[in-house]
Amino acid sequence: MDTETKPPTAVAYRNLVTATIGFTLTFWAWDLIAPLASWYGDRLELSSFEQSLLVAVPVLVGSLGRIPAGALTDRYGAKLMFPLVSALTIIPVLLLIVVKDSYGLMLVVGFLLGLGGTTFAIGIPLVNSWFPPEKRGLALGVFGMGMGGVALSGYFTPRIAKHGENLPFIVVAVALAAYAVLATFLITDRPDRPVPTASLATRLGAAGRLRVTWELSALYAIGFGGIVAFGVYLPTYLKTWYELDPTDAGTKAAGFALVTVVFRPIGGWLSDRIHPALVTAAALGVVALLAIVQAFDPPLDPGGTIALLIMAAGLGTASGSVFALVSQVTPQAKVGSVTGIVGAMGGLGGFLPPLVMGAIYSAKGSYSIGFMLLSDLALAGCVYAWGRMRGIRPGGEDPTAEAAKVTAGRP
């Protein structure tokens, strides 16, 4: 394809900007419950675990939904999928107004709200198709900045709610509607993009049989999963452990998310110059070290703040470098399917930690065990990225494995 040799065009940058805006808005919608979790907890008299479950359900659904969303994007293109998913997300956003006094119905609507988290798997194959390999790391990192929707939600949602408890949902719904209309005209798929003809199940099966799919999934579950977990649970952690008011906790959580947003394209940019596996290993090593520091419950100012922000930088860098690796080792026709699986695992990596943290705090009255578990996972990812993934080459093959095949006389 022309993207292999030619520099990006104005159309490529238009698609990148439009997709990033859409990703940002749908992620804001996806994260609407988390900044208001303490308000819902007081209103509905929820336990720590029930509150954690409420903020985790959209993460679960948004993560699993990326698998079919990515495969459908391979087949039908982002021009259809992006406006469609953005428009459908309006429904659960507005339903949050209706069900705010029922915990059971809040869980149901939170399930539907997960739809907003699937646009990640729509934008990655779109951006990947428009940019040449040497520019994809940075381009995908820029698109990944759309996860800043979590920061926008953490900062603006509680402040808007002060002017009316239903107002945040109305504002986001209007923004999504406007974007869906604009995206219909501004997003264009490459005319020469490969369109798979196999069934959805066949394509997902083929992507699932690639070993590299699951290796990338594990790394992304640590990097992006950590971002999502902090995004949905950090306000609760700051309010519970450091006794901050909800607005202050949301502001500091937004600062954490902002750092992850800034460092994601940095991770992609570095991966255009250094092997992305090395970038991933270094970033996760930093996260492992600072998670240990936070496990000892340092005062928030300045120790805890510094530890959390450096962890944010490491997680943001790792999430950008992992998807730079995806773009290097995945055939273009399978990018959506592989992205869907990897993105789903990343989101699932963010589903469990809030539940674990809530359960640990309920049982032990401390979050230290949770941070030590994060350190263990990050260290494992660091070692694996360094030891295994730096040997991966385009196509997902390990040169040592290929050499072994030749030696054994197999093709």
Disulfide bonds with the S-S distance in Angstrom:
none
